Amino acid sequence: MAIGDTGPLEHPLQRFFTSARPQPTFQWERYQLRDVLVINHPQCQAVFSRQGAQLLHFQPANQKPWLWCASQWPQVGAIRGGVPVCWPWVGRHPGEGGWPSNGWGRLLDWKLIDSSEHEAGVSLHWRLSLWDWQADLYAELGQGMDLRLETQHEDSEPCQFGHALHAYWRISDIADVALEGLDGAQGYDGISRSACEQIGELRVLGSCQRVFEHAGPLELHDDAWQRRLSIDTRDSLGTAIWHPGSRPLLGVAGHEAMGFLRVEAVSGVDECLRLAPGQQARLSLQAHLVH
């Protein structure tokens, strides 16, 4: 069985880690029409998709999985789950109605520039070059998770821009979790289409679609699993919280949706950022277990 697994597969991608035979640290596999990089290290297990440089599975040794991923993926298009890289815009494109929601970054294949292992875990560097843009995703995985997205804009004209790391956090059940750290934060509620202020801890009752003016650590408390995750969005302009509630998600079984909460680092979701020629933008998402 996989590290920390005591019953049925906690995550559809744990199937890559059930072999009793020794496995290489980095190994490419083919799964649901995608190339995936399977990472098996004494400190953690992980799976990336070449499409989108998307971290789909992450599980530190002797712990439950941290990320949720849908068991069935569409034949083409975005994979729901893990940490999609939304780039170079978030949501609908501000000027082109026919362009894909959340940008090209999660739909295109990225190049793996470097991968290495060390005692504490693994390091990876992914890159996507598109027109006059370059995006680099750096990942440090071990007992914690550290993702950093850097964008270089080399166009001769200023350009609108937005980016996000849409993390789907694996949880026992949406009814049993709470987020601490947003008390007093101002934001916007996309369900009621009005301004909102968070009072105390955030618990999701039904659909939730809120973006808060917040950057920094939060704690995701999962009572059933007796787990506290610190999630840090320190480089972002906002922190978004999303769950569909009882609304069906295409390609996702109803019971599956109860097993995640999306807490994401985002900048430029409503009012796009404006990058000058040569300007860089950075976004990060970090997490560790609170003991």
WONORDA-V892138 format. One record per residue. N is the residue number from 1. D_FIRST is the distance of its C-alpha to the first C-alpha in Angstrom with 1 decimal. Layout:
((N | D_FIRST) (N | D_FIRST))
//
This chain:
((1 | 0.0) (2 | 3.8) (3 | 6.6) (4 | 8.2) (5 | 6.2) (6 | 7.7) (7 | 8.4) (8 | 9.2) (9 | 8.6) (10 | 10.8) (11 | 12.1) (12 | 13.0) (13 | 12.4) (14 | 8.8) (15 | 8.8) (16 | 10.1) (17 | 7.3) (18 | 4.8) (19 | 7.5) (20 | 8.1) (21 | 11.6) (22 | 13.2) (23 | 13.8) (24 | 17.0) (25 | 17.4) (26 | 19.1) (27 | 18.7) (28 | 20.4) (29 | 19.0) (30 | 20.8) (31 | 19.5) (32 | 21.8) (33 | 24.9) (34 | 24.0) (35 | 23.3) (36 | 20.3) (37 | 19.6) (38 | 16.0) (39 | 15.9) (40 | 13.4) (41 | 15.2) (42 | 14.6) (43 | 16.1) (44 | 14.3) (45 | 12.7) (46 | 15.1) (47 | 16.6) (48 | 20.4) (49 | 22.5) (50 | 25.7) (51 | 27.5) (52 | 28.5) (53 | 26.6) (54 | 24.4) (55 | 21.4) (56 | 19.0) (57 | 15.8) (58 | 15.7) (59 | 13.4) (60 | 14.6) (61 | 12.6) (62 | 11.7) (63 | 13.0) (64 | 12.5) (65 | 13.5) (66 | 17.2) (67 | 18.2) (68 | 18.5) (69 | 18.9) (70 | 20.4) (71 | 18.3) (72 | 21.5) (73 | 23.7) (74 | 27.4) (75 | 28.5) (76 | 30.7) (77 | 31.0) (78 | 29.0) (79 | 25.3) (80 | 24.9) (81 | 22.5) (82 | 21.3) (83 | 24.5) (84 | 27.2) (85 | 30.1) (86 | 33.3) (87 | 36.1) (88 | 39.1) (89 | 39.8) (90 | 38.1) (91 | 38.6) (92 | 41.6) (93 | 43.5) (94 | 46.8) (95 | 49.0) (96 | 47.3) (97 | 46.3) (98 | 44.7) (99 | 42.3) (100 | 38.6) (101 | 37.6) (102 | 36.0) (103 | 37.2) (104 | 36.4) (105 | 33.7) (106 | 30.7) (107 | 32.0) (108 | 32.8) (109 | 30.8) (110 | 30.9) (111 | 31.2) (112 | 28.8) (113 | 31.4) (114 | 29.4) (115 | 25.9) (116 | 25.4) (117 | 23.1) (118 | 24.2) (119 | 23.1) (120 | 22.6) (121 | 20.7) (122 | 21.9) (123 | 25.1) (124 | 25.9) (125 | 29.3) (126 | 29.8) (127 | 33.3) (128 | 35.1) (129 | 38.8) (130 | 40.8) (131 | 44.5) (132 | 45.8) (133 | 42.5) (134 | 39.7) (135 | 36.4) (136 | 34.1) (137 | 30.6) (138 | 29.3) (139 | 25.8) (140 | 24.8) (141 | 21.1) (142 | 19.6) (143 | 19.4) (144 | 21.8) (145 | 22.7) (146 | 26.2) (147 | 27.5) (148 | 31.2) (149 | 33.1) (150 | 36.5) (151 | 39.2) (152 | 42.3) (153 | 45.2) (154 | 47.8) (155 | 49.9) (156 | 53.6) (157 | 53.6) (158 | 51.9) (159 | 49.0) (160 | 47.1) (161 | 43.5) (162 | 40.5) (163 | 36.8) (164 | 33.7) (165 | 30.0) (166 | 28.8) (167 | 25.6) (168 | 23.6) (169 | 21.9) (170 | 18.9) (171 | 20.1) (172 | 19.6) (173 | 22.8) (174 | 26.0) (175 | 28.0) (176 | 26.4) (177 | 26.8) (178 | 29.8) (179 | 30.9) (180 | 33.2) (181 | 35.5) (182 | 37.5) (183 | 40.2) (184 | 43.6) (185 | 42.2) (186 | 44.3) (187 | 42.9) (188 | 43.2) (189 | 41.8) (190 | 41.3) (191 | 41.2) (192 | 44.6) (193 | 45.8) (194 | 47.2) (195 | 46.9) (196 | 44.8) (197 | 44.2) (198 | 41.1) (199 | 42.0) (200 | 39.5) (201 | 35.8) (202 | 34.7) (203 | 32.9) (204 | 32.5) (205 | 34.4) (206 | 34.5) (207 | 34.8) (208 | 34.9) (209 | 36.3) (210 | 37.8) (211 | 38.5) (212 | 39.7) (213 | 41.8) (214 | 39.3) (215 | 37.7) (216 | 35.7) (217 | 32.9) (218 | 31.6) (219 | 29.2) (220 | 26.7) (221 | 26.3) (222 | 23.5) (223 | 24.7) (224 | 21.9) (225 | 19.2) (226 | 21.8) (227 | 21.3) (228 | 24.2) (229 | 24.0) (230 | 27.1) (231 | 27.8) (232 | 30.8) (233 | 33.0) (234 | 35.7) (235 | 37.2) (236 | 37.6) (237 | 40.6) (238 | 38.6) (239 | 35.4) (240 | 34.5) (241 | 32.6) (242 | 31.7) (243 | 30.3) (244 | 31.6) (245 | 31.8) (246 | 32.3) (247 | 33.5) (248 | 31.5) (249 | 29.8) (250 | 30.1) (251 | 26.9) (252 | 25.0) (253 | 24.5) (254 | 26.1) (255 | 23.2) (256 | 21.3) (257 | 24.3) (258 | 24.1) (259 | 20.9) (260 | 22.6) (261 | 25.7) (262 | 27.3) (263 | 28.9) (264 | 30.4) (265 | 32.8) (266 | 35.8) (267 | 39.3) (268 | 41.9) (269 | 40.6) (270 | 44.1) (271 | 46.6) (272 | 45.5) (273 | 45.8) (274 | 48.5) (275 | 47.8) (276 | 50.7) (277 | 50.9) (278 | 48.9) (279 | 47.2) (280 | 43.6) (281 | 41.2) (282 | 38.0) (283 | 35.2) (284 | 32.2) (285 | 29.2) (286 | 27.5) (287 | 25.0) (288 | 23.8) (289 | 22.5) (290 | 25.4) (291 | 25.1))
//
